[in-house]
Amino acid sequence: MSCLFCKIIAGEIPAQIKYQDELVVAFADINPQAPVHILVIPKLHVENAAELAAQSPAALTAVFTAADQLAKTEGLTGYRTIFNTGADAGQSVFHAHLHLMGGRGLAWPPG
């Protein structure tokens, strides 16, 4: 499989793993946009969050549950969760992934 995130899940590409269970893996973003920037991904390969919701609501719930646990572990008092869907939204890896960001004030709108 040529998916970057599937290779991380399989252990073929190293990553700074922050959390893992039977449904999700979370790791530090290699190009962080905030002091805390973690990607939370389902182990199931689907292109985006809408597909994840349709194919595995349990995995979608697990992604958000993991993000909340990680935010607490990282000591975040506030955080942002983002799913980019499609190239026009900035999605560059077409495996659903949630960006957990925090550790500083975050502006709105995000850009």
N, CA, C and O atoms as CSV, one atom per row, in Angstrom:
chain,resi,resn,atom,element,x,y,z
A,1,MET,N,N,0.852,-1.184,0.000
A,1,MET,CA,C,0.000,0.000,0.000
A,1,MET,C,C,0.895,1.243,0.000
A,1,MET,O,O,1.933,1.268,0.662
A,2,SER,N,N,0.490,2.262,-0.738
A,2,SER,CA,C,1.319,3.458,-0.871
A,2,SER,C,C,0.913,4.586,0.074
A,2,SER,O,O,1.528,5.652,0.055
A,3,CYS,N,N,-0.106,4.372,0.894
A,3,CYS,CA,C,-0.572,5.418,1.807
A,3,CYS,C,C,0.442,5.640,2.931
A,3,CYS,O,O,0.795,4.709,3.654
A,4,LEU,N,N,0.903,6.883,3.068
A,4,LEU,CA,C,1.861,7.252,4.100
A,4,LEU,C,C,1.372,6.867,5.491
A,4,LEU,O,O,2.126,6.289,6.274
A,5,PHE,N,N,0.126,7.179,5.805
A,5,PHE,CA,C,-0.385,6.899,7.142
A,5,PHE,C,C,-0.568,5.406,7.375
A,5,PHE,O,O,-0.374,4.936,8.496
A,6,CYS,N,N,-0.935,4.653,6.352
A,6,CYS,CA,C,-1.031,3.197,6.507
A,6,CYS,C,C,0.346,2.609,6.796
A,6,CYS,O,O,0.466,1.638,7.543
A,7,LYS,N,N,1.380,3.195,6.206
A,7,LYS,CA,C,2.748,2.736,6.485
A,7,LYS,C,C,3.162,3.060,7.918
A,7,LYS,O,O,3.884,2.283,8.543
A,8,ILE,N,N,2.720,4.181,8.437
A,8,ILE,CA,C,2.998,4.512,9.845
A,8,ILE,C,C,2.270,3.521,10.747
A,8,ILE,O,O,2.852,3.018,11.708
A,9,ILE,N,N,1.008,3.236,10.449
A,9,ILE,CA,C,0.241,2.265,11.237
A,9,ILE,C,C,0.940,0.905,11.242
A,9,ILE,O,O,0.997,0.234,12.272
A,10,ALA,N,N,1.467,0.506,10.091
A,10,ALA,CA,C,2.131,-0.795,9.951
A,10,ALA,C,C,3.538,-0.809,10.557
A,10,ALA,O,O,4.162,-1.867,10.639
A,11,GLY,N,N,4.039,0.346,10.979
A,11,GLY,CA,C,5.376,0.429,11.555
A,11,GLY,C,C,6.478,0.481,10.512
A,11,GLY,O,O,7.652,0.324,10.848
A,12,GLU,N,N,6.124,0.698,9.255
A,12,GLU,CA,C,7.107,0.771,8.171
A,12,GLU,C,C,7.803,2.122,8.106
A,12,GLU,O,O,8.918,2.228,7.596
A,13,ILE,N,N,7.145,3.151,8.623
A,13,ILE,CA,C,7.703,4.497,8.672
A,13,ILE,C,C,7.665,4.935,10.126
A,13,ILE,O,O,6.622,4.836,10.771
A,14,PRO,N,N,8.791,5.422,10.657
A,14,PRO,CA,C,8.798,5.832,12.063
A,14,PRO,C,C,7.974,7.098,12.292
A,14,PRO,O,O,7.878,7.970,11.428
A,15,ALA,N,N,7.394,7.166,13.469
A,15,ALA,CA,C,6.639,8.341,13.888
A,15,ALA,C,C,6.722,8.427,15.400
A,15,ALA,O,O,6.941,7.421,16.075
A,16,GLN,N,N,6.546,9.625,15.926
A,16,GLN,CA,C,6.529,9.822,17.370
A,16,GLN,C,C,5.105,9.518,17.857
A,16,GLN,O,O,4.263,10.410,17.958
A,17,ILE,N,N,4.862,8.240,18.154
A,17,ILE,CA,C,3.537,7.781,18.547
A,17,ILE,C,C,3.196,8.335,19.927
A,17,ILE,O,O,3.970,8.200,20.875
A,18,LYS,N,N,2.033,8.957,20.022
A,18,LYS,CA,C,1.560,9.540,21.282
A,18,LYS,C,C,0.473,8.684,21.925
A,18,LYS,O,O,0.283,8.721,23.141
A,19,TYR,N,N,-0.249,7.902,21.093
A,19,TYR,CA,C,-1.375,7.100,21.585
A,19,TYR,C,C,-1.691,6.052,20.527
A,19,TYR,O,O,-1.518,6.274,19.329
A,20,GLN,N,N,-2.162,4.897,21.010
A,20,GLN,CA,C,-2.574,3.851,20.073
A,20,GLN,C,C,-3.541,2.908,20.787
A,20,GLN,O,O,-3.340,2.563,21.951
A,21,ASP,N,N,-4.577,2.502,20.085
A,21,ASP,CA,C,-5.466,1.449,20.566
A,21,ASP,C,C,-5.906,0.622,19.372
A,21,ASP,O,O,-5.292,0.707,18.309
A,22,GLU,N,N,-6.939,-0.164,19.519
A,22,GLU,CA,C,-7.337,-1.057,18.427
A,22,GLU,C,C,-7.924,-0.326,17.217
A,22,GLU,O,O,-7.976,-0.891,16.124
A,23,LEU,N,N,-8.365,0.924,17.399
A,23,LEU,CA,C,-9.017,1.648,16.307
A,23,LEU,C,C,-8.226,2.833,15.765
A,23,LEU,O,O,-8.412,3.215,14.609
A,24,VAL,N,N,-7.355,3.419,16.569
A,24,VAL,CA,C,-6.663,4.642,16.163
A,24,VAL,C,C,-5.188,4.634,16.532
A,24,VAL,O,O,-4.741,3.878,17.395
A,25,VAL,N,N,-4.453,5.499,15.851
A,25,VAL,CA,C,-3.066,5.794,16.168
A,25,VAL,C,C,-2.943,7.317,16.160
A,25,VAL,O,O,-3.537,7.987,15.315
A,26,ALA,N,N,-2.177,7.855,17.093
A,26,ALA,CA,C,-1.936,9.299,17.141
A,26,ALA,C,C,-0.434,9.535,17.212
A,26,ALA,O,O,0.287,8.837,17.926
A,27,PHE,N,N,0.022,10.530,16.461
A,27,PHE,CA,C,1.453,10.827,16.423
A,27,PHE,C,C,1.671,12.311,16.192
A,27,PHE,O,O,0.801,13.013,15.676
A,28,ALA,N,N,2.856,12.775,16.587
A,28,ALA,CA,C,3.205,14.186,16.430
A,28,ALA,C,C,3.298,14.532,14.943
A,28,ALA,O,O,3.876,13.784,14.155
A,29,ASP,N,N,2.724,15.673,14.576
A,29,ASP,CA,C,2.818,16.159,13.202
A,29,ASP,C,C,4.269,16.550,12.916
A,29,ASP,O,O,4.912,17.185,13.752
A,30,ILE,N,N,4.790,16.178,11.745
A,30,ILE,CA,C,6.188,16.501,11.427
A,30,ILE,C,C,6.376,17.971,11.022
A,30,ILE,O,O,7.507,18.448,10.929
A,31,ASN,N,N,5.281,18.679,10.785
A,31,ASN,CA,C,5.335,20.097,10.452
A,31,ASN,C,C,4.340,20.844,11.346
A,31,ASN,O,O,3.332,21.355,10.858
A,32,PRO,N,N,4.619,20.908,12.651
A,32,PRO,CA,C,3.627,21.444,13.591
A,32,PRO,C,C,3.301,22.912,13.336
A,32,PRO,O,O,4.174,23.723,13.027
A,33,GLN,N,N,2.015,23.225,13.476
A,33,GLN,CA,C,1.528,24.581,13.311
A,33,GLN,C,C,1.125,25.205,14.641
A,33,GLN,O,O,0.609,26.322,14.680
A,34,ALA,N,N,1.363,24.479,15.725
A,34,ALA,CA,C,1.101,24.948,17.085
A,34,ALA,C,C,2.047,24.186,18.008
A,34,ALA,O,O,2.601,23.163,17.604
A,35,PRO,N,N,2.243,24.661,19.235
A,35,PRO,CA,C,3.134,23.942,20.146
A,35,PRO,C,C,2.740,22.470,20.325
A,35,PRO,O,O,3.606,21.602,20.435
A,36,VAL,N,N,1.448,22.198,20.354
A,36,VAL,CA,C,0.956,20.822,20.338
A,36,VAL,C,C,0.209,20.644,19.022
A,36,VAL,O,O,-0.775,21.335,18.756
A,37,HIS,N,N,0.682,19.718,18.209
A,37,HIS,CA,C,0.038,19.414,16.929
A,37,HIS,C,C,0.183,17.914,16.702
A,37,HIS,O,O,1.234,17.425,16.288
A,38,ILE,N,N,-0.888,17.210,16.982
A,38,ILE,CA,C,-0.909,15.752,16.907
A,38,ILE,C,C,-1.942,15.338,15.870
A,38,ILE,O,O,-3.032,15.907,15.805
A,39,LEU,N,N,-1.595,14.346,15.061
A,39,LEU,CA,C,-2.542,13.771,14.113
A,39,LEU,C,C,-3.127,12.511,14.727
A,39,LEU,O,O,-2.396,11.647,15.212
A,40,VAL,N,N,-4.439,12.412,14.703
A,40,VAL,CA,C,-5.140,11.229,15.198
A,40,VAL,C,C,-5.805,10.587,13.981
A,40,VAL,O,O,-6.634,11.204,13.314
A,41,ILE,N,N,-5.425,9.334,13.705
A,41,ILE,CA,C,-5.902,8.687,12.488
A,41,ILE,C,C,-6.563,7.350,12.806
A,41,ILE,O,O,-6.139,6.640,13.718
A,42,PRO,N,N,-7.598,7.016,12.052
A,42,PRO,CA,C,-8.172,5.680,12.216
A,42,PRO,C,C,-7.252,4.653,11.568
A,42,PRO,O,O,-6.570,4.955,10.588
A,43,LYS,N,N,-7.234,3.453,12.109
A,43,LYS,CA,C,-6.465,2.382,11.480
A,43,LYS,C,C,-7.124,1.923,10.184
A,43,LYS,O,O,-6.459,1.384,9.300
A,44,LEU,N,N,-8.414,2.135,10.078
A,44,LEU,CA,C,-9.151,1.838,8.854
A,44,LEU,C,C,-8.791,2.889,7.803
A,44,LEU,O,O,-8.883,4.087,8.068
A,45,HIS,N,N,-8.386,2.449,6.622
A,45,HIS,CA,C,-8.053,3.402,5.564
A,45,HIS,C,C,-9.331,3.871,4.871
A,45,HIS,O,O,-9.995,3.106,4.171
A,46,VAL,N,N,-9.653,5.127,5.080
A,46,VAL,CA,C,-10.717,5.819,4.354
A,46,VAL,C,C,-10.171,7.204,4.024
A,46,VAL,O,O,-9.272,7.702,4.701
A,47,GLU,N,N,-10.718,7.817,2.987
A,47,GLU,CA,C,-10.150,9.071,2.494
A,47,GLU,C,C,-10.414,10.272,3.389
A,47,GLU,O,O,-9.548,11.136,3.526
A,48,ASN,N,N,-11.589,10.345,3.999
A,48,ASN,CA,C,-11.930,11.547,4.758
A,48,ASN,C,C,-12.904,11.234,5.890
A,48,ASN,O,O,-13.348,10.096,6.042
A,49,ALA,N,N,-13.228,12.245,6.674
A,49,ALA,CA,C,-14.076,12.064,7.850
A,49,ALA,C,C,-15.480,11.608,7.492
A,49,ALA,O,O,-16.072,10.814,8.223
A,50,ALA,N,N,-16.026,12.093,6.380
A,50,ALA,CA,C,-17.376,11.676,5.985
A,50,ALA,C,C,-17.402,10.177,5.671
A,50,ALA,O,O,-18.339,9.474,6.049
A,51,GLU,N,N,-16.374,9.700,4.984
A,51,GLU,CA,C,-16.295,8.263,4.702
A,51,GLU,C,C,-16.112,7.469,5.991
A,51,GLU,O,O,-16.671,6.383,6.142
A,52,LEU,N,N,-15.331,8.013,6.916
A,52,LEU,CA,C,-15.127,7.335,8.184
A,52,LEU,C,C,-16.444,7.222,8.941
A,52,LEU,O,O,-16.752,6.164,9.488
A,53,ALA,N,N,-17.218,8.292,8.979
A,53,ALA,CA,C,-18.514,8.280,9.662
A,53,ALA,C,C,-19.450,7.252,9.030
A,53,ALA,O,O,-20.188,6.562,9.733
A,54,ALA,N,N,-19.419,7.155,7.710
A,54,ALA,CA,C,-20.295,6.208,7.016
A,54,ALA,C,C,-19.855,4.764,7.213
A,54,ALA,O,O,-20.693,3.876,7.371
A,55,GLN,N,N,-18.546,4.523,7.204
A,55,GLN,CA,C,-18.047,3.150,7.261
A,55,GLN,C,C,-17.815,2.633,8.676
A,55,GLN,O,O,-17.955,1.436,8.927
A,56,SER,N,N,-17.462,3.526,9.606
A,56,SER,CA,C,-17.174,3.080,10.974
A,56,SER,C,C,-17.408,4.201,11.978
A,56,SER,O,O,-16.466,4.875,12.395
A,57,PRO,N,N,-18.673,4.400,12.366
A,57,PRO,CA,C,-18.944,5.416,13.386
A,57,PRO,C,C,-18.135,5.182,14.671
A,57,PRO,O,O,-17.756,6.137,15.349
A,58,ALA,N,N,-17.875,3.918,15.000
A,58,ALA,CA,C,-17.084,3.623,16.200
A,58,ALA,C,C,-15.666,4.170,16.073
A,58,ALA,O,O,-15.114,4.687,17.044
A,59,ALA,N,N,-15.075,4.064,14.892
A,59,ALA,CA,C,-13.726,4.592,14.681
A,59,ALA,C,C,-13.734,6.115,14.740
A,59,ALA,O,O,-12.803,6.715,15.278
A,60,LEU,N,N,-14.765,6.745,14.198
A,60,LEU,CA,C,-14.863,8.208,14.269
A,60,LEU,C,C,-14.965,8.658,15.725
A,60,LEU,O,O,-14.304,9.614,16.130
A,61,THR,N,N,-15.780,7.980,16.499
A,61,THR,CA,C,-15.884,8.284,17.929
A,61,THR,C,C,-14.544,8.081,18.613
A,61,THR,O,O,-14.144,8.893,19.447
A,62,ALA,N,N,-13.847,7.008,18.269
A,62,ALA,CA,C,-12.538,6.714,18.873
A,62,ALA,C,C,-11.520,7.805,18.559
A,62,ALA,O,O,-10.672,8.117,19.394
A,63,VAL,N,N,-11.596,8.387,17.364
A,63,VAL,CA,C,-10.685,9.471,16.993
A,63,VAL,C,C,-10.900,10.667,17.926
A,63,VAL,O,O,-9.935,11.236,18.438
A,64,PHE,N,N,-12.153,11.046,18.146
A,64,PHE,CA,C,-12.434,12.184,19.021
A,64,PHE,C,C,-12.132,11.874,20.486
A,64,PHE,O,O,-11.662,12.745,21.218
A,65,THR,N,N,-12.395,10.653,20.914
A,65,THR,CA,C,-12.090,10.253,22.288
A,65,THR,C,C,-10.582,10.307,22.527
A,65,THR,O,O,-10.130,10.800,23.561
A,66,ALA,N,N,-9.813,9.803,21.576
A,66,ALA,CA,C,-8.347,9.844,21.689
A,66,ALA,C,C,-7.855,11.291,21.719
A,66,ALA,O,O,-6.964,11.628,22.499
A,67,ALA,N,N,-8.427,12.139,20.877
A,67,ALA,CA,C,-8.022,13.552,20.853
A,67,ALA,C,C,-8.266,14.205,22.212
A,67,ALA,O,O,-7.417,14.950,22.702
A,68,ASP,N,N,-9.405,13.934,22.817
A,68,ASP,CA,C,-9.701,14.512,24.129
A,68,ASP,C,C,-8.727,13.988,25.189
A,68,ASP,O,O,-8.252,14.763,26.020
A,69,GLN,N,N,-8.429,12.703,25.173
A,69,GLN,CA,C,-7.457,12.130,26.113
A,69,GLN,C,C,-6.081,12.763,25.922
A,69,GLN,O,O,-5.410,13.114,26.893
A,70,LEU,N,N,-5.672,12.904,24.676
A,70,LEU,CA,C,-4.368,13.510,24.381
A,70,LEU,C,C,-4.314,14.963,24.840
A,70,LEU,O,O,-3.297,15.407,25.374
A,71,ALA,N,N,-5.396,15.703,24.637
A,71,ALA,CA,C,-5.433,17.099,25.079
A,71,ALA,C,C,-5.220,17.176,26.586
A,71,ALA,O,O,-4.488,18.041,27.068
A,72,LYS,N,N,-5.849,16.287,27.321
A,72,LYS,CA,C,-5.664,16.261,28.780
A,72,LYS,C,C,-4.234,15.876,29.127
A,72,LYS,O,O,-3.619,16.503,29.989
A,73,THR,N,N,-3.697,14.855,28.469
A,73,THR,CA,C,-2.328,14.402,28.716
A,73,THR,C,C,-1.324,15.520,28.439
A,73,THR,O,O,-0.342,15.676,29.164
A,74,GLU,N,N,-1.579,16.298,27.382
A,74,GLU,CA,C,-0.684,17.388,26.999
A,74,GLU,C,C,-0.903,18.652,27.831
A,74,GLU,O,O,-0.169,19.628,27.677
A,75,GLY,N,N,-1.905,18.640,28.708
A,75,GLY,CA,C,-2.167,19.786,29.576
A,75,GLY,C,C,-2.824,20.960,28.872
A,75,GLY,O,O,-2.670,22.104,29.299
A,76,LEU,N,N,-3.548,20.691,27.808
A,76,LEU,CA,C,-4.195,21.777,27.056
A,76,LEU,C,C,-5.447,22.253,27.782
A,76,LEU,O,O,-6.272,21.443,28.202
A,77,THR,N,N,-5.586,23.556,27.927
A,77,THR,CA,C,-6.786,24.123,28.529
A,77,THR,C,C,-7.839,24.441,27.477
A,77,THR,O,O,-9.001,24.682,27.804
A,78,GLY,N,N,-7.434,24.442,26.234
A,78,GLY,CA,C,-8.309,24.603,25.091
A,78,GLY,C,C,-7.593,24.015,23.892
A,78,GLY,O,O,-6.363,23.990,23.846
A,79,TYR,N,N,-8.353,23.546,22.932
A,79,TYR,CA,C,-7.725,22.952,21.757
A,79,TYR,C,C,-8.668,22.997,20.571
A,79,TYR,O,O,-9.872,23.210,20.715
A,80,ARG,N,N,-8.101,22.793,19.409
A,80,ARG,CA,C,-8.873,22.771,18.173
A,80,ARG,C,C,-8.716,21.393,17.531
A,80,ARG,O,O,-7.634,20.806,17.540
A,81,THR,N,N,-9.817,20.892,16.976
A,81,THR,CA,C,-9.784,19.660,16.196
A,81,THR,C,C,-10.221,20.001,14.779
A,81,THR,O,O,-11.213,20.700,14.567
A,82,ILE,N,N,-9.460,19.493,13.816
A,82,ILE,CA,C,-9.710,19.852,12.416
A,82,ILE,C,C,-9.612,18.612,11.541
A,82,ILE,O,O,-8.656,17.844,11.646
A,83,PHE,N,N,-10.599,18.421,10.683
A,83,PHE,CA,C,-10.529,17.463,9.590
A,83,PHE,C,C,-10.525,18.283,8.300
A,83,PHE,O,O,-11.486,19.004,8.033
A,84,ASN,N,N,-9.479,18.191,7.508
A,84,ASN,CA,C,-9.469,18.798,6.181
A,84,ASN,C,C,-10.000,17.749,5.208
A,84,ASN,O,O,-9.578,16.593,5.245
A,85,THR,N,N,-10.922,18.152,4.343
A,85,THR,CA,C,-11.507,17.217,3.388
A,85,THR,C,C,-11.318,17.761,1.980
A,85,THR,O,O,-11.944,18.746,1.589
A,86,GLY,N,N,-10.451,17.106,1.231
A,86,GLY,CA,C,-10.175,17.495,-0.146
A,86,GLY,C,C,-8.982,18.424,-0.260
A,86,GLY,O,O,-8.618,19.119,0.689
A,87,ALA,N,N,-8.385,18.422,-1.435
A,87,ALA,CA,C,-7.196,19.232,-1.688
A,87,ALA,C,C,-7.467,20.725,-1.488
A,87,ALA,O,O,-6.597,21.445,-0.996
A,88,ASP,N,N,-8.652,21.198,-1.860
A,88,ASP,CA,C,-8.969,22.620,-1.700
A,88,ASP,C,C,-9.005,23.048,-0.232
A,88,ASP,O,O,-8.853,24.230,0.073
A,89,ALA,N,N,-9.203,22.098,0.666
A,89,ALA,CA,C,-9.210,22.396,2.102
A,89,ALA,C,C,-7.835,22.198,2.726
A,89,ALA,O,O,-7.656,22.431,3.922
A,90,GLY,N,N,-6.868,21.771,1.925
A,90,GLY,CA,C,-5.517,21.574,2.438
A,90,GLY,C,C,-5.167,20.136,2.757
A,90,GLY,O,O,-4.084,19.870,3.279
A,91,GLN,N,N,-6.061,19.195,2.455
A,91,GLN,CA,C,-5.738,17.794,2.714
A,91,GLN,C,C,-4.656,17.343,1.745
A,91,GLN,O,O,-4.813,17.458,0.529
A,92,SER,N,N,-3.556,16.831,2.288
A,92,SER,CA,C,-2.447,16.385,1.438
A,92,SER,C,C,-2.200,14.888,1.543
A,92,SER,O,O,-1.583,14.298,0.656
A,93,VAL,N,N,-2.677,14.265,2.620
A,93,VAL,CA,C,-2.623,12.808,2.745
A,93,VAL,C,C,-4.070,12.347,2.773
A,93,VAL,O,O,-4.839,12.743,3.650
A,94,PHE,N,N,-4.437,11.514,1.815
A,94,PHE,CA,C,-5.837,11.133,1.652
A,94,PHE,C,C,-6.163,9.859,2.419
A,94,PHE,O,O,-6.611,8.853,1.869
A,95,HIS,N,N,-5.912,9.962,3.719
A,95,HIS,CA,C,-6.308,8.995,4.748
A,95,HIS,C,C,-6.878,9.891,5.835
A,95,HIS,O,O,-6.182,10.781,6.324
A,96,ALA,N,N,-8.126,9.677,6.223
A,96,ALA,CA,C,-8.771,10.548,7.208
A,96,ALA,C,C,-7.851,10.783,8.400
A,96,ALA,O,O,-7.259,9.844,8.932
A,97,HIS,N,N,-7.737,12.024,8.810
A,97,HIS,CA,C,-6.934,12.348,9.991
A,97,HIS,C,C,-7.423,13.638,10.631
A,97,HIS,O,O,-7.774,14.608,9.960
A,98,LEU,N,N,-7.431,13.605,11.939
A,98,LEU,CA,C,-7.837,14.751,12.729
A,98,LEU,C,C,-6.580,15.442,13.240
A,98,LEU,O,O,-5.676,14.798,13.773
A,99,HIS,N,N,-6.534,16.750,13.072
A,99,HIS,CA,C,-5.447,17.557,13.634
A,99,HIS,C,C,-5.901,18.019,15.016
A,99,HIS,O,O,-6.936,18.673,15.146
A,100,LEU,N,N,-5.133,17.681,16.038
A,100,LEU,CA,C,-5.350,18.193,17.384
A,100,LEU,C,C,-4.293,19.268,17.600
A,100,LEU,O,O,-3.093,18.993,17.564
A,101,MET,N,N,-4.754,20.496,17.826
A,101,MET,CA,C,-3.827,21.617,17.949
A,101,MET,C,C,-4.133,22.433,19.198
A,101,MET,O,O,-5.293,22.650,19.550
A,102,GLY,N,N,-3.074,22.879,19.856
A,102,GLY,CA,C,-3.240,23.715,21.038
A,102,GLY,C,C,-1.893,24.147,21.574
A,102,GLY,O,O,-0.859,23.993,20.924
A,103,GLY,N,N,-1.931,24.688,22.769
A,103,GLY,CA,C,-0.697,25.133,23.409
A,103,GLY,C,C,-0.409,26.609,23.210
A,103,GLY,O,O,0.604,27.112,23.696
A,104,ARG,N,N,-1.277,27.307,22.510
A,104,ARG,CA,C,-1.203,28.761,22.333
A,104,ARG,C,C,-2.595,29.241,21.946
A,104,ARG,O,O,-3.467,28.431,21.630
A,105,GLY,N,N,-2.805,30.536,21.969
A,105,GLY,CA,C,-4.072,31.073,21.505
A,105,GLY,C,C,-4.205,30.805,20.008
A,105,GLY,O,O,-3.250,30.990,19.254
A,106,LEU,N,N,-5.377,30.375,19.584
A,106,LEU,CA,C,-5.610,30.080,18.168
A,106,LEU,C,C,-6.592,31.103,17.599
A,106,LEU,O,O,-7.675,31.307,18.147
A,107,ALA,N,N,-6.211,31.732,16.514
A,107,ALA,CA,C,-7.022,32.785,15.896
A,107,ALA,C,C,-8.233,32.195,15.159
A,107,ALA,O,O,-8.262,31.014,14.816
A,108,TRP,N,N,-9.216,33.051,14.932
A,108,TRP,CA,C,-10.390,32.663,14.131
A,108,TRP,C,C,-10.711,33.831,13.225
A,108,TRP,O,O,-10.711,34.962,13.711
A,109,PRO,N,N,-10.981,33.645,11.962
A,109,PRO,CA,C,-11.027,32.349,11.297
A,109,PRO,C,C,-9.626,31.783,11.088
A,109,PRO,O,O,-8.646,32.528,11.069
A,110,PRO,N,N,-9.535,30.451,10.930
A,110,PRO,CA,C,-8.229,29.817,10.846
A,110,PRO,C,C,-7.480,30.058,9.551
A,110,PRO,O,O,-6.272,29.825,9.517
A,111,GLY,N,N,-8.114,30.505,8.492
A,111,GLY,CA,C,-7.349,30.799,7.303
A,111,GLY,C,C,-7.995,30.341,6.079
A,111,GLY,O,O,-7.453,30.525,4.989
